[in-house]
Amino acid sequence: MGTIIAAKDSSPIDDAETIKSACQGLGTDEKAVISILAHRNEAQRKLLRLAFQEIYHQDLIQQLQSELSGSFQRAISHWTMDPSERDAVFAHEALNKSKPDYKVLIEIACTRTSQEILAIKGSYQFLYKHSLDEDLASKTNSDIRKLLVAIVSAYRYDGDEFDESVAHSEANILHHAIQNKVFNHDEIIRILSTRSKKQLCVTFNAFRNIYGTTITKGLLSNPIDDDDDEYLGALRTTIRCIKYPQRYFAKVLHHAMNDLISEENALSRVIITRAEKDLSEIKDLYFKRNNVSIDDSVARNISGNYKIFLLALLGNNSL
């Protein structure tokens, strides 16, 4: 369940005029911008952006980027984007860091539906004039490249049907590969990249029931070198994103709040991408893990309009 409190009735023309008015004059009325955008769902934001373009012959996001600054500007611009466009931007940023951020790429590939991934690829190609698969292959290397290309390229079945016998068979395959420390075995990548998420969850449960431990614990074996350690981390992230994405996102929020200097983008990314999906459950898991609400954590550690905006997306309008 999502957390944003969207307006039941809104006029995209009125909203466009309000935002344009907020951007005119000596200063920008950030509160007015928040009052509109933080309370519009995906469909409403899309209509607002279209209305803004039609009335003022300017892209709304470009307008926001020229008027706002810092983390607040980045967050509100991402929120205003179409989801596939936003994920394409996140993927591009992750790939173009000095060291590609494979966790963001895995998060996108393993927590979106097959249809959503197709849309992300289309947006990526439109924005950057080359394919996401191409950039993954050219900007990563070794076993991580093989894993990332596989999970991004695959078109998974998104339904709830599963085969118990296949789950037991593939749990045995995974255990054999892990036991023999052949972590880059083609069968591991095949299973993780092609099976449906439901099928994989049944396989992970079969692994635990048969061998008395979780598959992620088996992937904590001592690596030979740093590359192995990074690859094992990528495998664990892939499994966690597939098995229980809400728990994974709660953990990302926890790490972000403990290291806002380097993980602030992760904080806004999770809140923005999950606010209309399952952020309510993520908030509950965050509270159980930390004995403090994410709303309180944000209120204590973030400031200004950025804080007000994030709290609004979290469903908290106390400020």
Secondary structure, DSSP 8 states (H G I E B T S, - for coil): -------SS--HHHHHHHHHHHTSSSS--HHHHHHHHTT--HHHHHHHHHHHHHHHSS-HHHHHHHH--HHHHHHHHHHHS-HHHHHHHHHHHHHTSSS--HHHHHHHHHHS-HHHHHHHHHHHHHHHSS-HHHHHHHH--HHHHHHHHHHHH-----SS---HHHHHHHHHHHHHHHHTT-TT-HHHHHHHHHS-HHHHHHHHHHHHHHHSS-HHHHTTS--SSHHHHHHHHHHHHHHHHHH-HHHHHHHHHHHHHH-HHHHHHHHHHHHHHHTTTTHHHHHHHHHHHHSS-HHHHHHHH--HHHHHHHHHHTT----
